[in-house]
Amino acid sequence: MDDLDSTDDQASVQDSDTVQDSDSVPEQASVQDPYEVTAGAYDLFNADDRAAQQAALRTVVDRFRPEARPVLEVGAGSGRNFATMLNHHPQLTVFALEPSAPMRALALGRVADHPEWFDRITVWPQAYTEARLPDRIGGAVMFGVLGHFDAAQRSALLADLARRLPVGGVVLLDLKPPARPQDVEPYEFTVARIGALTYRCRTEGQVIDHERMLWRITYRTLDGDRVLVDDTTEHEYRHLCPEALRAEAAAAGLRPEQLGDSTYWTLTKD
């Protein structure tokens, strides 16, 4: 979910009261950045998720509390989701975390096209466990993120978010399918044809244990039958079932609610 050295003025807008309890969330193990592979055409390869993400954001964005300070986005990716929030709600500010350098470059490129956002958005170059976070937040967004935390880390993360939220504040997140780990046989599909080139993706998943899966994803760019780019990345992801999310959210003092029959959920501090 880059640099904060742009101007002293911007720092004063959003960072004057930012603090992070250094031991509030357990440290995550460092891993090779899988987004080095995906960033080259990230928004193309992520297109299948886009409509649902945007619909969930539009459903929830008016429940964020701009008077309580910025919306925290954990894992900003290419910046498409914070762009939706900034465009939809002129009072919102966003504090976006994106530790991946190639993804952060995409996010900052999006910000660079909108100077009117400069005093409303911070793109911070560290993960949740490392960043100097705002002590108070008006809401939080975490898409494709929760599965990178183990059970102890999730417990600490949700409790930490609850502490920073105002009463009535909302966290918007998703549970990536499958709801429980299961082997996924390799399948390949065409993402897009753009000009002379075709972009294809091959995905497979293997069960590691009751919660974790190992995903192997290959991204290809082709000129006809000739392969120009053939990159593969692997990453582990924890697949949390709805029952586990309900229990963990309740333990943190957050009320979970599924958005229809989608994979998107809100956690509200009552």
C-alpha positions as CSV (number, residue, x, y, z in Angstrom):
1,M,0.0,0.0,0.0
2,D,6.4,8.2,-2.0
3,D,8.7,10.4,-0.4
4,L,7.3,12.9,2.0
5,D,10.1,15.4,1.3
6,S,8.2,17.4,-1.3
7,T,7.5,20.5,0.8
8,D,7.4,21.6,4.5
9,D,3.9,23.0,3.8
10,Q,2.5,19.6,2.8
11,A,4.1,18.0,5.9
12,S,2.4,20.6,8.1
13,V,-1.0,19.9,6.5
14,Q,-1.2,16.2,7.4
15,D,1.7,15.3,9.6
16,S,1.7,17.7,12.5
17,D,0.1,15.2,14.8
18,T,1.3,12.0,13.3
19,V,2.7,9.4,15.7
20,Q,3.2,5.6,15.5
21,D,3.5,3.4,18.5
22,S,6.6,1.4,17.5
23,D,5.5,-1.8,19.1
24,S,1.7,-1.6,18.5
25,V,1.8,-4.1,15.6
26,P,4.2,-7.0,15.3
27,E,6.8,-6.6,12.6
28,Q,6.1,-8.5,9.3
29,A,8.8,-10.6,7.8
30,S,10.5,-8.9,4.8
31,V,10.0,-10.5,1.5
32,Q,11.0,-9.9,-2.1
33,D,8.7,-7.3,-3.7
34,P,6.3,-9.3,-5.9
35,Y,5.1,-6.0,-7.5
36,E,8.4,-5.5,-9.3
37,V,6.9,-7.9,-11.8
38,T,3.3,-6.7,-11.8
39,A,3.8,-2.9,-11.8
40,G,4.6,-2.8,-15.5
41,A,0.9,-3.3,-16.4
42,Y,-0.7,-3.4,-13.0
43,D,-4.0,-1.7,-13.9
44,L,-4.5,-4.0,-16.8
45,F,-3.9,-7.1,-14.8
46,N,-6.1,-5.8,-12.0
47,A,-9.0,-4.9,-14.2
48,D,-11.2,-7.7,-13.1
49,D,-11.3,-6.4,-9.6
50,R,-11.7,-2.7,-10.5
51,A,-15.5,-2.5,-10.9
52,A,-16.2,-4.2,-7.6
53,Q,-13.6,-2.1,-5.7
54,Q,-15.0,1.1,-7.1
55,A,-18.5,0.1,-6.3
56,A,-17.5,-0.7,-2.7
57,L,-15.7,2.6,-2.3
58,R,-18.6,4.6,-3.6
59,T,-21.0,2.8,-1.2
60,V,-18.8,3.7,1.8
61,V,-17.0,6.9,1.0
62,D,-19.6,9.2,2.5
63,R,-19.3,7.3,5.8
64,F,-15.7,8.4,6.2
65,R,-15.2,11.2,8.7
66,P,-13.0,13.9,7.2
67,E,-13.2,16.0,10.4
68,A,-11.4,13.3,12.2
69,R,-8.3,13.6,9.9
70,P,-7.2,11.6,6.9
71,V,-8.5,8.3,5.5
72,L,-5.8,5.7,5.9
73,E,-5.2,3.6,2.8
74,V,-3.1,0.6,3.5
75,G,-1.6,-0.6,0.2
76,A,-2.4,2.2,-2.2
77,G,-1.2,0.3,-5.3
78,S,-1.3,2.5,-8.4
79,G,-3.5,5.1,-6.6
80,R,-6.7,4.4,-8.4
81,N,-8.7,4.0,-5.2
82,F,-7.4,7.2,-3.5
83,A,-8.1,9.0,-6.7
84,T,-11.8,7.9,-6.5
85,M,-12.0,9.1,-2.9
86,L,-10.4,12.5,-3.6
87,N,-12.6,13.1,-6.6
88,H,-15.8,12.0,-4.9
89,H,-15.4,13.8,-1.6
90,P,-13.7,17.3,-1.7
91,Q,-13.3,17.4,2.1
92,L,-11.4,14.1,2.4
93,T,-7.6,13.9,2.9
94,V,-5.8,10.6,2.4
95,F,-2.7,9.1,4.0
96,A,-1.7,6.3,1.7
97,L,0.8,3.6,2.5
98,E,2.7,2.0,-0.4
99,P,6.0,0.3,0.5
100,S,6.6,-1.1,-3.0
101,A,8.8,1.3,-5.0
102,P,7.4,0.4,-8.5
103,M,3.8,0.6,-7.3
104,R,4.5,3.9,-5.5
105,A,5.9,5.3,-8.8
106,L,2.5,4.6,-10.4
107,A,0.6,6.2,-7.5
108,L,2.8,9.3,-7.5
109,G,2.5,9.6,-11.3
110,R,-1.3,9.7,-10.8
111,V,-0.9,12.4,-8.1
112,A,1.5,14.4,-10.3
113,D,-1.3,14.9,-12.9
114,H,-3.5,16.6,-10.1
115,P,-1.6,19.5,-8.4
116,E,-5.0,20.3,-6.7
117,W,-4.5,17.1,-4.7
118,F,-1.1,18.0,-3.3
119,D,-2.4,19.3,0.1
120,R,-4.8,16.4,0.4
121,I,-2.7,13.3,-0.2
122,T,0.4,11.8,1.4
123,V,1.9,8.7,-0.2
124,W,4.1,7.2,2.5
125,P,6.9,4.8,1.4
126,Q,6.7,2.3,4.3
127,A,4.5,-0.6,5.5
128,Y,2.0,-0.3,8.3
129,T,4.4,-1.6,10.9
130,E,7.1,0.9,9.9
131,A,5.2,4.1,9.0
132,R,4.7,7.2,11.2
133,L,0.9,7.1,11.1
134,P,-1.6,9.7,12.0
135,D,-2.8,9.3,15.6
136,R,-6.4,9.9,14.4
137,I,-8.0,8.8,11.2
138,G,-11.3,9.4,9.6
139,G,-11.6,5.8,8.1
140,A,-9.4,3.2,6.5
141,V,-9.3,1.3,3.2
142,M,-7.4,-2.1,2.8
143,F,-7.9,-3.9,-0.5
144,G,-5.9,-7.1,-1.0
145,V,-4.0,-6.5,2.3
146,L,-5.4,-8.4,5.2
147,G,-4.0,-11.7,3.9
148,H,-0.5,-10.4,4.4
149,F,-0.9,-10.5,8.2
150,D,-0.9,-13.6,10.3
151,A,-3.5,-14.0,13.1
152,A,-1.4,-12.2,15.8
153,Q,-0.6,-9.3,13.4
154,R,-4.3,-9.1,12.4
155,S,-5.4,-8.9,16.0
156,A,-2.9,-6.1,16.6
157,L,-3.7,-4.3,13.4
158,L,-7.5,-4.3,14.0
159,A,-7.1,-3.1,17.6
160,D,-4.7,-0.4,16.4
161,L,-7.2,0.8,13.7
162,A,-10.0,0.8,16.3
163,R,-7.9,3.0,18.6
164,R,-7.3,5.6,15.8
165,L,-10.9,5.7,14.5
166,P,-13.6,7.9,15.9
167,V,-16.9,6.5,17.1
168,G,-18.8,5.7,13.9
169,G,-15.6,5.4,11.9
170,V,-15.4,2.7,9.2
171,V,-12.7,0.3,7.8
172,L,-13.4,-0.9,4.3
173,L,-11.6,-4.2,3.3
174,D,-12.0,-7.3,1.2
175,L,-11.6,-11.0,1.7
176,K,-9.8,-12.5,-1.3
177,P,-11.4,-15.7,-2.6
178,P,-11.3,-18.6,-2.0
179,A,-12.8,-18.2,1.5
180,R,-10.8,-21.2,2.6
181,P,-7.5,-22.5,1.0
182,Q,-8.0,-24.9,-1.9
183,D,-5.8,-25.9,-4.8
184,V,-6.4,-23.8,-7.9
185,E,-5.4,-25.5,-11.2
186,P,-3.4,-23.3,-13.6
187,Y,-5.5,-21.2,-15.9
188,E,-4.5,-18.6,-18.5
189,F,-6.5,-15.8,-20.0
190,T,-6.1,-12.8,-22.2
191,V,-6.2,-9.6,-20.2
192,A,-6.2,-7.1,-23.1
193,R,-5.1,-6.5,-26.6
194,I,-3.7,-3.0,-27.0
195,G,-2.4,-2.0,-30.4
196,A,0.0,-4.7,-31.7
197,L,0.4,-6.4,-28.3
198,T,-1.5,-8.9,-26.3
199,Y,-1.3,-9.1,-22.5
200,R,-1.9,-12.5,-20.9
201,C,-1.9,-13.8,-17.3
202,R,-1.5,-17.4,-16.0
203,T,-2.5,-18.1,-12.4
204,E,-2.3,-21.1,-10.1
205,G,-2.6,-21.6,-6.3
206,Q,-1.5,-24.3,-3.9
207,V,-2.7,-25.0,-0.3
208,I,0.0,-24.5,2.3
209,D,-2.1,-25.0,5.5
210,H,-5.5,-24.1,6.9
211,E,-5.1,-20.4,6.1
212,R,-2.3,-19.9,3.7
213,M,-2.0,-20.4,0.0
214,L,1.0,-20.0,-2.4
215,W,0.0,-18.1,-5.5
216,R,2.1,-18.3,-8.7
217,I,1.3,-15.7,-11.3
218,T,2.9,-15.3,-14.7
219,Y,2.5,-12.1,-16.8
220,R,3.1,-12.2,-20.5
221,T,3.3,-9.6,-23.2
222,L,3.1,-11.1,-26.8
223,D,3.6,-9.8,-30.3
224,G,1.5,-12.4,-32.1
225,D,3.1,-15.7,-31.0
226,R,6.4,-14.1,-30.0
227,V,6.8,-13.6,-26.2
228,L,8.3,-10.2,-25.4
229,V,7.8,-10.3,-21.6
230,D,7.5,-13.5,-19.5
231,D,7.6,-12.7,-15.8
232,T,6.6,-14.9,-12.9
233,T,6.1,-14.0,-9.2
234,E,5.1,-16.1,-6.2
235,H,3.6,-14.9,-2.9
236,E,1.9,-16.4,0.1
237,Y,-1.6,-15.1,1.1
238,R,-3.8,-15.9,4.1
239,H,-7.4,-16.6,3.2
240,L,-9.6,-15.6,6.0
241,C,-13.1,-17.0,6.1
242,P,-16.0,-14.7,7.0
243,E,-16.6,-16.4,10.4
244,A,-13.0,-15.7,11.4
245,L,-13.2,-12.0,10.3
246,R,-16.4,-11.6,12.3
247,A,-14.7,-13.0,15.4
248,E,-11.5,-11.0,15.0
249,A,-13.3,-7.7,14.3
250,A,-15.6,-8.1,17.3
251,A,-12.6,-8.8,19.5
252,A,-11.1,-5.5,18.4
253,G,-14.4,-3.6,19.1
254,L,-15.4,-3.3,15.5
255,R,-18.7,-4.4,14.1
256,P,-18.4,-6.3,10.8
257,E,-20.9,-6.1,8.0
258,Q,-20.7,-7.6,4.5
259,L,-21.6,-5.5,1.6
260,G,-24.4,-7.5,0.0
261,D,-23.1,-10.8,-1.2
262,S,-19.7,-9.4,-2.3
263,T,-16.3,-10.0,-0.8
264,Y,-16.2,-6.5,0.6
265,W,-16.8,-5.7,4.3
266,T,-17.1,-2.7,6.6
267,L,-15.8,-2.8,10.2
268,T,-17.5,0.0,12.2
269,K,-16.4,1.4,15.6
270,D,-19.6,1.7,17.6
